[in-house]
Amino acid sequence: MMKTAQKPDSRTEMAASRISQRWIRIIPVALIMFTIAFIDRPNTSLALPKISRDLHLDAQQAGTLAGIFLRGYLALQIPAGHLAKHWSPKEFIGVPAGFTYLGLITSVAAGLALLLRTTPANPETRTREGP
């Protein structure tokens, strides 16, 4: 007795398609998040010599300043784990992303307001009246 090859179930194909669609949406977001995180980490160490010179910090004070991010990560690990356990992934990623976008919008708006406020004060932007 020969066994016939079974065709894959349509539910299995749909599930596989749904999984691949999910990965197509998740991978770019994860790539952007990890890229920003890895770019953001060395910023302090690159800026620390200039900050130390400008603020006249000794080595201990500079080390404390560099360790602030470590303390921030340490303090937020437990709350982040609790939120990840109780929130959906959309909420867990969406809320901080919303704060980031709000911060970007606020900083752009503040920059534009500063530009509008200072532009009339610049001498090179004034028109000269003839004699």
DRENPA-3360 file (N, C-alpha, C; in nm, 2 decimals, always signed):
BEGIN
1 = MMKTAQKP = +0.08/-0.12/+0.00/+0.00/+0.00/+0.00/+0.09/+0.12/+0.00 ~ +0.07/+0.21/-0.09/+0.15/+0.33/-0.11/+0.08/+0.45/-0.04 ~ +0.17/+0.53/+0.02/+0.11/+0.65/+0.09/+0.12/+0.76/-0.01 ~ +0.01/+0.84/-0.01/+0.01/+0.95/-0.10/+0.07/+1.07/-0.03 ~ +0.13/+1.16/-0.11/+0.19/+1.28/-0.05/+0.07/+1.37/-0.01 ~ +0.08/+1.41/+0.11/-0.03/+1.50/+0.16/+0.01/+1.65/+0.13 ~ -0.09/+1.72/+0.08/-0.08/+1.86/+0.06/-0.08/+1.94/+0.19 ~ +0.00/+2.04/+0.20/+0.00/+2.12/+0.32/-0.14/+2.18/+0.34;
9 = DSRTEMAA = -0.18/+2.18/+0.47/-0.31/+2.23/+0.51/-0.31/+2.39/+0.48 ~ -0.42/+2.44/+0.44/-0.43/+2.58/+0.41/-0.41/+2.66/+0.53 ~ -0.45/+2.61/+0.65/-0.43/+2.68/+0.77/-0.28/+2.69/+0.80 ~ -0.21/+2.59/+0.77/-0.06/+2.59/+0.80/+0.00/+2.70/+0.71 ~ -0.04/+2.70/+0.58/+0.02/+2.80/+0.49/-0.02/+2.94/+0.53 ~ -0.14/+2.96/+0.58/-0.18/+3.10/+0.63/-0.10/+3.13/+0.75 ~ -0.08/+3.04/+0.84/+0.00/+3.07/+0.96/+0.14/+3.10/+0.93 ~ +0.20/+3.03/+0.83/+0.34/+3.06/+0.79/+0.35/+3.19/+0.72;
17 = SRISQRWI = +0.25/+3.23/+0.64/+0.24/+3.36/+0.58/+0.23/+3.47/+0.68 ~ +0.15/+3.45/+0.78/+0.13/+3.55/+0.89/+0.26/+3.57/+0.97 ~ +0.33/+3.46/+0.99/+0.46/+3.47/+1.06/+0.56/+3.55/+0.98 ~ +0.57/+3.52/+0.85/+0.66/+3.59/+0.77/+0.63/+3.74/+0.75 ~ +0.50/+3.77/+0.75/+0.46/+3.91/+0.74/+0.49/+3.98/+0.87 ~ +0.48/+3.91/+0.98/+0.51/+3.97/+1.11/+0.66/+4.00/+1.12 ~ +0.74/+3.91/+1.07/+0.89/+3.94/+1.07/+0.92/+4.05/+0.98 ~ +0.86/+4.06/+0.87/+0.88/+4.17/+0.78/+0.86/+4.31/+0.84;
25 = RIIPVALI = +0.76/+4.31/+0.93/+0.73/+4.43/+1.00/+0.82/+4.46/+1.12 ~ +0.86/+4.35/+1.19/+0.93/+4.36/+1.31/+1.08/+4.39/+1.29 ~ +1.14/+4.33/+1.19/+1.29/+4.34/+1.17/+1.33/+4.48/+1.14 ~ +1.26/+4.56/+1.05/+1.31/+4.70/+1.03/+1.30/+4.78/+1.16 ~ +1.19/+4.77/+1.24/+1.18/+4.84/+1.36/+1.29/+4.81/+1.46 ~ +1.31/+4.68/+1.48/+1.42/+4.63/+1.57/+1.56/+4.68/+1.52 ~ +1.58/+4.68/+1.39/+1.71/+4.72/+1.34/+1.73/+4.87/+1.37 ~ +1.62/+4.95/+1.35/+1.63/+5.10/+1.38/+1.66/+5.12/+1.53;
33 = MFTIAFID = +1.58/+5.05/+1.61/+1.60/+5.07/+1.76/+1.74/+5.03/+1.80 ~ +1.79/+4.91/+1.76/+1.92/+4.87/+1.80/+2.03/+4.96/+1.74 ~ +2.01/+5.01/+1.62/+2.11/+5.10/+1.56/+2.12/+5.23/+1.65 ~ +2.00/+5.29/+1.68/+2.00/+5.41/+1.76/+2.06/+5.38/+1.90 ~ +2.03/+5.27/+1.96/+2.09/+5.23/+2.09/+2.24/+5.22/+2.08 ~ +2.29/+5.15/+1.98/+2.44/+5.13/+1.97/+2.51/+5.26/+1.93 ~ +2.44/+5.35/+1.86/+2.50/+5.48/+1.83/+2.50/+5.57/+1.95 ~ +2.40/+5.56/+2.03/+2.38/+5.65/+2.15/+2.48/+5.61/+2.26;
41 = RPNTSLAL = +2.51/+5.49/+2.28/+2.60/+5.45/+2.39/+2.74/+5.52/+2.39 ~ +2.81/+5.52/+2.28/+2.94/+5.58/+2.29/+2.95/+5.73/+2.29 ~ +2.83/+5.80/+2.27/+2.83/+5.94/+2.27/+2.89/+6.01/+2.39 ~ +2.86/+5.95/+2.51/+2.92/+6.01/+2.63/+3.07/+6.00/+2.63 ~ +3.12/+5.89/+2.59/+3.27/+5.87/+2.60/+3.34/+5.96/+2.50 ~ +3.27/+5.98/+2.38/+3.33/+6.07/+2.28/+3.33/+6.21/+2.32 ~ +3.22/+6.25/+2.39/+3.21/+6.39/+2.43/+3.27/+6.42/+2.57 ~ +3.31/+6.32/+2.64/+3.36/+6.34/+2.78/+3.48/+6.42/+2.79;
49 = PKISRDLH = +3.58/+6.41/+2.70/+3.70/+6.49/+2.72/+3.67/+6.64/+2.70 ~ +3.59/+6.68/+2.61/+3.55/+6.82/+2.59/+3.46/+6.87/+2.70 ~ +3.37/+6.78/+2.75/+3.29/+6.82/+2.86/+3.37/+6.84/+2.99 ~ +3.47/+6.75/+3.01/+3.56/+6.76/+3.13/+3.64/+6.89/+3.12 ~ +3.69/+6.92/+3.00/+3.77/+7.04/+2.99/+3.68/+7.17/+3.01 ~ +3.56/+7.17/+2.95/+3.48/+7.29/+2.96/+3.42/+7.31/+3.10 ~ +3.39/+7.20/+3.17/+3.33/+7.21/+3.30/+3.44/+7.20/+3.41 ~ +3.57/+7.18/+3.38/+3.68/+7.17/+3.47/+3.65/+7.05/+3.57;
57 = LDAQQAGT = +3.62/+6.94/+3.51/+3.59/+6.82/+3.59/+3.72/+6.74/+3.62 ~ +3.74/+6.68/+3.74/+3.85/+6.59/+3.76/+3.81/+6.45/+3.71 ~ +3.90/+6.36/+3.72/+3.88/+6.22/+3.67/+3.76/+6.16/+3.74 ~ +3.75/+6.17/+3.87/+3.64/+6.11/+3.94/+3.50/+6.17/+3.90 ~ +3.49/+6.30/+3.89/+3.37/+6.36/+3.84/+3.33/+6.32/+3.70 ~ +3.43/+6.31/+3.61/+3.41/+6.26/+3.48/+3.36/+6.12/+3.48 ~ +3.42/+6.03/+3.56/+3.37/+5.90/+3.57/+3.23/+5.89/+3.62 ~ +3.19/+5.97/+3.72/+3.05/+5.97/+3.77/+2.96/+6.02/+3.66;
65 = LAGIFLRG = +3.00/+6.12/+3.58/+2.92/+6.17/+3.47/+2.90/+6.06/+3.36 ~ +3.00/+5.98/+3.33/+3.00/+5.87/+3.24/+2.91/+5.76/+3.29 ~ +2.91/+5.74/+3.42/+2.83/+5.63/+3.48/+2.68/+5.66/+3.49 ~ +2.64/+5.78/+3.46/+2.50/+5.82/+3.48/+2.41/+5.73/+3.39 ~ +2.45/+5.70/+3.27/+2.37/+5.62/+3.18/+2.36/+5.48/+3.23 ~ +2.47/+5.43/+3.29/+2.46/+5.29/+3.35/+2.36/+5.29/+3.46 ~ +2.36/+5.39/+3.54/+2.27/+5.40/+3.65/+2.12/+5.41/+3.60 ~ +2.11/+5.48/+3.49/+1.97/+5.49/+3.43/+1.93/+5.36/+3.38;
73 = YLALQIPA = +2.01/+5.29/+3.31/+1.98/+5.15/+3.26/+1.95/+5.06/+3.37 ~ +2.03/+5.06/+3.47/+2.01/+4.98/+3.59/+1.88/+5.00/+3.66 ~ +1.84/+5.13/+3.68/+1.72/+5.17/+3.74/+1.60/+5.13/+3.66 ~ +1.61/+5.13/+3.53/+1.49/+5.11/+3.45/+1.47/+4.97/+3.40 ~ +1.56/+4.88/+3.43/+1.55/+4.74/+3.39/+1.43/+4.67/+3.45 ~ +1.41/+4.69/+3.58/+1.30/+4.62/+3.65/+1.16/+4.67/+3.61 ~ +1.15/+4.81/+3.61/+1.02/+4.86/+3.56/+0.99/+4.82/+3.41 ~ +1.09/+4.82/+3.33/+1.07/+4.78/+3.19/+1.03/+4.63/+3.17;
81 = GHLAKHWS = +1.09/+4.55/+3.25/+1.05/+4.41/+3.25/+0.91/+4.39/+3.30 ~ +0.87/+4.46/+3.40/+0.73/+4.46/+3.45/+0.63/+4.50/+3.34 ~ +0.67/+4.62/+3.28/+0.58/+4.67/+3.17/+0.57/+4.57/+3.05 ~ +0.69/+4.51/+3.02/+0.69/+4.41/+2.91/+0.60/+4.29/+2.94 ~ +0.60/+4.26/+3.06/+0.52/+4.14/+3.10/+0.37/+4.17/+3.09 ~ +0.33/+4.29/+3.12/+0.19/+4.32/+3.13/+0.13/+4.40/+3.01 ~ +0.21/+4.46/+2.93/+0.17/+4.53/+2.82/+0.18/+4.45/+2.69 ~ +0.11/+4.49/+2.59/+0.13/+4.43/+2.46/+0.26/+4.49/+2.40;
89 = PKEFIGVP = +0.32/+4.42/+2.30/+0.44/+4.48/+2.24/+0.42/+4.61/+2.17 ~ +0.30/+4.63/+2.11/+0.27/+4.76/+2.05/+0.27/+4.87/+2.15 ~ +0.21/+4.85/+2.27/+0.21/+4.95/+2.37/+0.35/+4.97/+2.43 ~ +0.43/+4.86/+2.45/+0.56/+4.87/+2.51/+0.66/+4.94/+2.42 ~ +0.64/+4.93/+2.29/+0.73/+5.00/+2.19/+0.67/+5.14/+2.16 ~ +0.54/+5.14/+2.15/+0.47/+5.26/+2.10/+0.48/+5.38/+2.20 ~ +0.47/+5.35/+2.33/+0.47/+5.46/+2.43/+0.60/+5.53/+2.43 ~ +0.72/+5.46/+2.44/+0.85/+5.54/+2.43/+0.87/+5.60/+2.29;
97 = AGFTYLGL = +0.82/+5.54/+2.19/+0.84/+5.60/+2.05/+0.76/+5.72/+2.05 ~ +0.64/+5.73/+2.11/+0.56/+5.85/+2.11/+0.63/+5.96/+2.18 ~ +0.69/+5.93/+2.30/+0.77/+6.03/+2.37/+0.88/+6.08/+2.29 ~ +0.95/+5.99/+2.21/+1.06/+6.03/+2.13/+1.02/+6.13/+2.02 ~ +0.91/+6.09/+1.95/+0.85/+6.18/+1.85/+0.81/+6.31/+1.90 ~ +0.75/+6.31/+2.02/+0.71/+6.43/+2.09/+0.83/+6.52/+2.12 ~ +0.93/+6.46/+2.16/+1.06/+6.53/+2.19/+1.12/+6.59/+2.07 ~ +1.12/+6.51/+1.96/+1.17/+6.57/+1.83/+1.08/+6.68/+1.78;
105 = ITSVAAGL = +0.95/+6.67/+1.79/+0.86/+6.78/+1.74/+0.89/+6.90/+1.83 ~ +0.90/+6.88/+1.96/+0.92/+6.99/+2.05/+1.05/+7.06/+2.02 ~ +1.16/+6.99/+2.00/+1.29/+7.05/+1.97/+1.29/+7.12/+1.84 ~ +1.22/+7.07/+1.74/+1.21/+7.14/+1.61/+1.13/+7.26/+1.62 ~ +1.02/+7.26/+1.70/+0.94/+7.38/+1.72/+1.02/+7.48/+1.80 ~ +1.09/+7.44/+1.90/+1.18/+7.53/+1.98/+1.28/+7.60/+1.89 ~ +1.34/+7.52/+1.80/+1.44/+7.57/+1.71/+1.39/+7.67/+1.61 ~ +1.27/+7.64/+1.56/+1.20/+7.74/+1.47/+1.16/+7.87/+1.54;
113 = ALLLRTTP = +1.11/+7.85/+1.67/+1.08/+7.97/+1.75/+1.20/+8.06/+1.77 ~ +1.31/+7.99/+1.80/+1.44/+8.06/+1.83/+1.49/+8.13/+1.70 ~ +1.47/+8.06/+1.59/+1.51/+8.12/+1.46/+1.43/+8.24/+1.43 ~ +1.29/+8.23/+1.45/+1.21/+8.34/+1.42/+1.23/+8.46/+1.51 ~ +1.27/+8.43/+1.64/+1.29/+8.54/+1.73/+1.42/+8.61/+1.70 ~ +1.53/+8.54/+1.66/+1.66/+8.60/+1.65/+1.69/+8.65/+1.51 ~ +1.61/+8.61/+1.41/+1.64/+8.65/+1.27/+1.63/+8.81/+1.25 ~ +1.52/+8.87/+1.30/+1.51/+9.01/+1.29/+1.63/+9.09/+1.36;
121 = ANPETRTR = +1.69/+9.03/+1.46/+1.79/+9.10/+1.53/+1.93/+9.10/+1.46 ~ +1.94/+9.01/+1.36/+2.07/+9.00/+1.29/+2.09/+9.12/+1.20 ~ +2.20/+9.18/+1.20/+2.22/+9.30/+1.12/+2.22/+9.27/+0.97 ~ +2.27/+9.15/+0.93/+2.28/+9.12/+0.79/+2.14/+9.09/+0.73 ~ +2.04/+9.07/+0.81/+1.90/+9.05/+0.76/+1.82/+9.18/+0.74 ~ +1.87/+9.29/+0.79/+1.80/+9.41/+0.77/+1.83/+9.47/+0.64 ~ +1.73/+9.54/+0.58/+1.75/+9.61/+0.46/+1.80/+9.74/+0.49 ~ +1.89/+9.79/+0.40/+1.95/+9.92/+0.42/+1.87/+10.02/+0.34;
129 = EGP = +1.85/+10.13/+0.41/+1.77/+10.24/+0.34/+1.88/+10.33/+0.28 ~ +1.84/+10.38/+0.17/+1.94/+10.47/+0.10/+1.95/+10.60/+0.17 ~ +2.06/+10.68/+0.13/+2.08/+10.81/+0.20/+1.98/+10.91/+0.17;
% end
